[in-house]
Amino acid sequence: MIRQKMTFGLIVKYAILIITSLIVLFPLLWMVSVSFKTKLELFSAPYSLLPSQISLDNYITAWGYAPFGSYYINTIVITFGLLFIQMITVTMAAFAFARMEFPGKNLLFMLFLTQLMITAQSTIYPNYMTISRLGLLNTRIGVMLPYIASAMGTFLLRQAFMALPTALEDAGKIDGCNVAQMIIHVFLPQVQSAMLAFAIMSVTNHWNEFLWPLLVTEDAGSRPLTVGLAIFAQQAEGGAEWSLLMAATLMVSLPLLLAFLIFQKMFVEAFISSGLKG
Amino acid sequence: MFTRISGQSSFAGLENYISMFRSREFIEVLKNNLIYAVFSTIPAVIFGLILAIALNTRIRGRSFYRFAVFYPTILPIATASMIWVFLLSQSIGLVNHILDLLGITSGIDWVNTSPYAMISIIIVYIWKYSGYYMLLFLSGLQSIDKSLYEEAYLEGASTLSRIRRITLPLLSPTTFFVVLLAIVNSFQAVDQIYVMTKGGPHNSTNVLLYYIYEYGFVYWDTGKASSASTILFLILLITTFFYYFGLQKSVNYER
């Protein structure tokens, strides 16, 4: 094994990592710091990293300034509601593509792959028209509807199902499982890591989604956090309410940041598997 | 009669595209998006690669560096942009303060003047995605046979020549995917434009998706929004086609 001394190369590597980490991390620290400053302090000592006192005033004010409570509920309902529906659609589709034979299977799978290529962005206009005609504008369902099936999830899970041995299916058949029982009791327990990777990607994507909910939502009844924040910013920016704005920004980002801090390894694996393997 | 009508309407359809490509605004938007794609993709991919190579060593505090560089990936672009609007603020922004301290320039109005507005949205892209590309490179690096490095080490090859002779050639499939992914990401930019610049000043940060958003949902010009959507769709389709085509090939190759 290579046992490296403190060579020049290693010193350069440490320097690169430490400097980059600090630069990339700094905006986060800066946001946290400013979110605790009073407006007066922000303008008298704008560049001190440590606020003179830790007070939650900005958070309380920001929370009262805009309906962040409703935004939170909307984001949670949309994100986890979608995850729940996707789990069902994705499992069924992936199982059919991986383990069943039916006419037109290859053609259908090709169509699925095409959906992987068409990003949601290029179809916002037709999607908007559909949601509008269905009368679902400004509803949470309208925000969720275009995403209830996921090509990426189907692809990931299909790979996982295909990697399992045929003996598993035979064992299930001998025990007298029907298809539903087979999926739930035999197959799903074997693909937990693929499922987890997909869940992390789905939650991150939909928690962060911006353009689509911006288009289809009109008020706090269905508007999620990201859009709520942008609209709050437009109202607050004029008065240079930076402390309030940074407090609100942190409130929007905090749940995912905490989840990432705790489950760092799972996030990393999920992002790698969705980035390179489908 | 019937054919004549349908013939006329399909002609009008093409006319939409011709007039779009003749409009200076749309050409500008395409040009902006191209500039944005090139100048955000290249640095972000290079940073990602350098960081991955540095991190792929027995080094202390690996998970700290990984957290510090990767966390922007999971932040909503809308919030990331918000943080940067503040950092780049003309009067009390930290970036201007640092530039001032270093004696480079002072008082740049980042998001409201050209070309700084474009630079601002590029900064956000690089900050947000470099960590993700680092992660993808890192997973590519870990599949490279370690014994190659040991041999080279025993033969006295320097770190730099090991990178050039072993790492870069063996990493090229990963590089291919990361570059395509980076291009796709750069053509999907819209949140940061909405939050930071609204396409301005003078159209200088208006990119395809923002153009579609504006024409489709602010001016309600269906024709322009749909034609621009088709162009965006084609660009993304071609890029992602190569992505999955390459993926299929490399999967087969591994087997």
Boltz contact constraints between the chains, C-beta under 6 A:
constraints:
  - contact:
      token1: [A, 2]
      token2: [B, 150]
      max_distance: 6.0
  - contact:
      token1: [A, 2]
      token2: [B, 153]
      max_distance: 6.0
  - contact:
      token1: [A, 9]
      token2: [B, 159]
      max_distance: 6.0
  - contact:
      token1: [A, 13]
      token2: [B, 54]
      max_distance: 6.0
  - contact:
      token1: [A, 13]
      token2: [B, 57]
      max_distance: 6.0
  - contact:
      token1: [A, 16]
      token2: [B, 54]
      max_distance: 6.0
  - contact:
      token1: [A, 17]
      token2: [B, 54]
      max_distance: 6.0
  - contact:
      token1: [A, 17]
      token2: [B, 65]
      max_distance: 6.0
  - contact:
      token1: [A, 21]
      token2: [B, 65]
      max_distance: 6.0
  - contact:
      token1: [A, 21]
      token2: [B, 68]
      max_distance: 6.0
  - contact:
      token1: [A, 21]
      token2: [B, 69]
      max_distance: 6.0
  - contact:
      token1: [A, 24]
      token2: [B, 68]
      max_distance: 6.0
  - contact:
      token1: [A, 24]
      token2: [B, 69]
      max_distance: 6.0
  - contact:
      token1: [A, 25]
      token2: [B, 68]
      max_distance: 6.0
  - contact:
      token1: [A, 27]
      token2: [B, 83]
      max_distance: 6.0
  - contact:
      token1: [A, 31]
      token2: [B, 83]
      max_distance: 6.0
  - contact:
      token1: [A, 46]
      token2: [B, 92]
      max_distance: 6.0
  - contact:
      token1: [A, 47]
      token2: [B, 97]
      max_distance: 6.0
  - contact:
      token1: [A, 117]
      token2: [B, 237]
      max_distance: 6.0
  - contact:
      token1: [A, 117]
      token2: [B, 240]
      max_distance: 6.0
  - contact:
      token1: [A, 119]
      token2: [B, 236]
      max_distance: 6.0
  - contact:
      token1: [A, 121]
      token2: [B, 188]
      max_distance: 6.0
  - contact:
      token1: [A, 121]
      token2: [B, 209]
      max_distance: 6.0
  - contact:
      token1: [A, 122]
      token2: [B, 229]
      max_distance: 6.0
  - contact:
      token1: [A, 122]
      token2: [B, 232]
      max_distance: 6.0
  - contact:
      token1: [A, 122]
      token2: [B, 233]
      max_distance: 6.0
  - contact:
      token1: [A, 122]
      token2: [B, 236]
      max_distance: 6.0
  - contact:
      token1: [A, 125]
      token2: [B, 216]
      max_distance: 6.0
  - contact:
      token1: [A, 125]
      token2: [B, 225]
      max_distance: 6.0
  - contact:
      token1: [A, 125]
      token2: [B, 229]
      max_distance: 6.0
  - contact:
      token1: [A, 204]
      token2: [B, 74]
      max_distance: 6.0
  - contact:
      token1: [A, 208]
      token2: [B, 76]
      max_distance: 6.0
  - contact:
      token1: [A, 210]
      token2: [B, 78]
      max_distance: 6.0
  - contact:
      token1: [A, 210]
      token2: [B, 191]
      max_distance: 6.0
  - contact:
      token1: [A, 211]
      token2: [B, 190]
      max_distance: 6.0
  - contact:
      token1: [A, 215]
      token2: [B, 217]
      max_distance: 6.0
  - contact:
      token1: [A, 226]
      token2: [B, 76]
      max_distance: 6.0
  - contact:
      token1: [A, 226]
      token2: [B, 78]
      max_distance: 6.0
  - contact:
      token1: [A, 230]
      token2: [B, 78]
      max_distance: 6.0
  - contact:
      token1: [A, 230]
      token2: [B, 195]
      max_distance: 6.0
  - contact:
      token1: [A, 242]
      token2: [B, 86]
      max_distance: 6.0
  - contact:
      token1: [A, 249]
      token2: [B, 79]
      max_distance: 6.0
  - contact:
      token1: [A, 249]
      token2: [B, 82]
      max_distance: 6.0
  - contact:
      token1: [A, 252]
      token2: [B, 79]
      max_distance: 6.0
  - contact:
      token1: [A, 253]
      token2: [B, 75]
      max_distance: 6.0
  - contact:
      token1: [A, 253]
      token2: [B, 79]
      max_distance: 6.0
  - contact:
      token1: [A, 256]
      token2: [B, 74]
      max_distance: 6.0
  - contact:
      token1: [A, 260]
      token2: [B, 74]
      max_distance: 6.0
  - contact:
      token1: [A, 271]
      token2: [B, 135]
      max_distance: 6.0
  - contact:
      token1: [A, 272]
      token2: [B, 135]
      max_distance: 6.0
  - contact:
      token1: [A, 272]
      token2: [B, 139]
      max_distance: 6.0
  - contact:
      token1: [A, 275]
      token2: [B, 136]
      max_distance: 6.0
  - contact:
      token1: [A, 276]
      token2: [B, 136]
      max_distance: 6.0
  - contact:
      token1: [A, 276]
      token2: [B, 177]
      max_distance: 6.0
